[in-house]
Each structure stands twice: as structure tokens, then as C-alpha cells.
């Protein structure tokens, strides 16, 4: 028995695709989430067709009314998706035509190529806003934890070795900066997506008298002054996947930032550090060892970072060798984008929940930051203020540190008569350097971890995040 012809493009084929080909080539299983954007695009396209006289006003109203009915069905979960129609576009169009015969005219002057490009740009504009909300939520959670930590000090680390004392709030504020850059990147992606490709057709536009600027206005593809923004090259409009890569890049950087935060939390929650306690709601236990409290949420966050980086690599590899314009390979550009969106939103919500339930342990932090070696650099600064060149001061303090280690005496408890032999600039007040309050107060420059600067930065963040 001959197979049924494909309804949307089967005119020049004697049979429809094989069942295996249908399974292999369908995209409706994942691109149907574009339905709200596809319907919005179709409504705007119908309005434009009526505006230029290619369909009547009555036909336009019937088409738009039918599209609203289908949207209601999709929202209610009663719409029947048909795999043989391949994708979200043809499923909606076929269902619409069954409701409204005039909908047979809806595909006038457009192709699925410019249709999906428009759908995805609408998706990106919406998705960037959703991600931005979650980024702001994670920032607020971090800010609240920083404010709760107050003046708690911990060692800052380089090479995972204790380096210099910093306020917990200052450390957490570093992640506020990272997430703010992420917000800037997603805003840039939304702006890059804000160009309407509808009207580019399959690749060469159309001979029909369409009004692309009208459609752009209808869909909100406008600049800050309300002027329409339409793509300027029909081939680039349907072949371009830069916004996909930019979105995936921004998501991968969020994942990287969250992974670094997760690693800090994992270390700080370990018995070896014990600076804080993570919330039970975002930890799990061991099936064998009853004493365990595992930081699973944080560990999964590190894994999500790898997944987001993989999605970016997929898109770069997918597009690197494609000739202009559309190629069916590009059907696979959507799963990594949808996954990057879903995982980024989920990860940010988990971070906010984890941070909100985190509690620092002041006594444990104080014990760790009591190591006088953390202020060895301050001793070098002391010598610099006495006129000693920094390289020489660095060498002298290194000798003081070595003396303390070999003597097994804390740095600030070395006898002055012994220390002064290392350099005459080490006066009797050299031990005053090893005062944490003094060290903090002297770090007054912009962006430094002194109490006044930290308070100033937290105030700035509170103002920024309350908008």
C-alpha cells in the first residue's frame, strides 16, 4: 500500500516518509514549547497580510480568533500533537485550517525558515527576562547572607592555601559581581535577539508586497524609541545562529560562576573547614553511613556547569561547517538551547534556596582567621612605610616567617630582640601589625575588604537589587 503523502510539502513526492524517517526527523516532541511564540508570530503575520491587502480583514479576524482557540487548547493540554506533521508550525497550521478555512492563506509570504527564526528570537527575549529574574533572586539571597554574616572574618585563599583575612561578606560580594555580569550578558543577548527575521522567507524574501516593519512593530521588535528593527539580509536572517551561541555562552558562564560558589560552599561545609552549615533541605545522607550530611545540591551544581558547557560546544560544532542558508542540521539547535534555559533557571533557584538556609559558624571562622601568618603581607607594608623597597621587605618578612616556623613560635610571638636582627626597620611596634581590626581599617580603598568599604558595597547592592 502506498504511503500517504505529507500534507504540507508532499506535492512533488509520490509517497510520504517512512515511519522510521518520521521518528528520525520529527521535532514536535521538543519544539512544541515554542507554540506561544509561533501563535504570536502568526497573529502578527495575519495582521500584516490584511494590512497590505493579501487577505481580508474578516479573514484576518477569523484566523486570529482560531489561533486564540488553539492556544487555549494547548494551555489546557487538550491539543493533539501529530508527529507526522513534523513540527510545531505545521501542527498549529493544520489544526487552524481545520477550524478556519481561510487559514490556508496564512503561510503566504513566509517559510518555516523565517517562521522558526522569529519564534526563537521571541523565545530568547522572553527567556532572557526569566533568567534575569532568577539571577536577581540568587543575588538577593547572597546579599542577605552577607549581611547576616556581619563582621565575620575568614581566611581568603590563593592556591587553596591561607592567604589574607577577608570578611565573609566581601567574599560573597564577589559572586554578586559575577552574577551582575551575567545579567548584563543576558540583557545583551535579549538585545541581539530583538531583530525581526519574518519576511526573509526561505532565503530570498518574497515578490509579494509585504510590510516587514509593520510585523516587527506588532511583535515588539522595536528599539528604545519604538522604531521597528528588522533583519537586513534575508540569507543571514534564516542562517544566523549567533544568538543561540550567545545565549548558550551566557548560560555556560552562569554555570561556571555557580560551580565556583558551590565549590566554596562545599569546602566551607567540610569538617576540615567547618565555617558553615548547609541547610538540610539541600543536602542528603548516605545509604550506609548514618553520620553523613552530603552537599549534594552543590555537587550537582558543579555537574550542571559541565552540562551547560556541553550545550555550548554542541551549538558551535553544529554550525561551524554549514553553508548558507538553512540546513536540516539546524533542527538540532533547539534541544541544547531549551536545556540550557531549563538548567540555568533550575540551578539559580537551587542556589537561592541553598544560600538562604546557610548559617556561618563565627567561632570556627574566628579560629581559622587567628593565624598571624595571614597578616605577613601587612608586615611587609609596615616595612615599605618605613622606606624599605617592597622586594627587600618581602624577603625580610619571608625570613621572619621561616624563623617562626623553625622555632615553632607564632609569628607575632617572636622575641623582638631576635626579629630586629633581621632588619633594623623592624621597630618595637612591629607586632601591632598582627591586629585584625587594624588590618581591616587600613584597607580603605575602593573594592577592598575593610569594614567601611564592605558596608558601602553592601549598601550599593541593597539599593541596586531593590529596584
Secondary structure, 3 states (H helix, E strand, C coil): CCCCCCCCCHHHCCCCCCHHHHHHHCCHHHHHHHHHHHHHHHHHHHHHHHHCCCCCHHHHHHHHHHHHHHHHHHHHCCCCCCHHHCCHHHHHHHHHHHHCHHHHHCCCCCCHHHHHHHHHHHHHHHHHHHHHHHHHHHHHHHHHHHHHHCCCEEEEEECCEEEEEEEHHHHHHHHHHHHHHHHHHHHHHHHHHCCECCCCCCCCCCCCCCCHHHHHHHHCCECCCCCECECCCHHHHHHCCHHHHHHHHHHHHHHHHHHHHHHHHHHHHCCCCCCEECCHHHCECCCCCCCCCECHHHHHHHHHHHHHHHHHHHHHHHHCCCCCCCCHHHHHHHHHHHHHHHHHHHHHHHHHHHHHCCEECHHHHHHHHCCHHHHHHHHHHHHHHCCCCHHHHHHHHHHHHHHHHHHCCCHHHCCHHHHCCCCCCCCHHHHHHCCHHHHHHCCCCCCCCCHHHHHHHHHHHHHHHCC
